[in-house]
Amino acid sequence: MEKIRILQSTKCLLFGFSMIFASLMLGVASIPLISASAILNDTVNNTQDPPLLIPGREKQIIAHPRENVELTCPIRCHPPCIFHWTKRNESIIQWDRFYYPTESKLQLQIRTLESEDSGSYECLGVNGFGSTSTKIQLIVEGIVKKYTIYHQIFLKVLFVFSYQKFQSIHFK
């Protein structure tokens, strides 16, 4: 029985080190807190697995400009994962319109969509037993009208001025 306890303690220690290493490799500033008893219970129940893809989840999301959208990484992790999101091989940091509602970064929220937000988003789930990644395609449909009333007034004034200038040159 003592050998099993030592083995479990060693697995717990290795899991802790692997979580710290994974968070450093992914550039995560904080590490999710997991109690030692939770890790030991998982070890006793033999439910530790590398991250696995959840079948049947959406791989394509269609949205419209100015909407808010939430991308959820379709990966199941036990023990829990640290998630990392990229687009065009660049890390997505929480800033302005991009927001992670949980510390693990399971979801990525994008506020006030723009047409430039279309593309392939990749999420990577890492725990002490491995890693898995998958891609989600975001399609932003529709045209964003970026012109305000001031732009419209400016264009009308410019047109009238150009037309008057044209008349004064050609009809003298």
ABEGO torsion letter per residue (X at the ends): XAAAAAAAAAAAAAAAAAAAAAAAAAGBABBBBBBAAAAAAAAAAGABBBBBBBBGBBABBBBBBGBBBBBBBBBBBOBBBBBBBBBGGBBBBBBGABBBABAAGABBBBBGBBAAABEBBBBBBBBAAEBBBBBBBBBBBEBBBABBAAAAAAAAAAAAAAAAAAAAAAAX
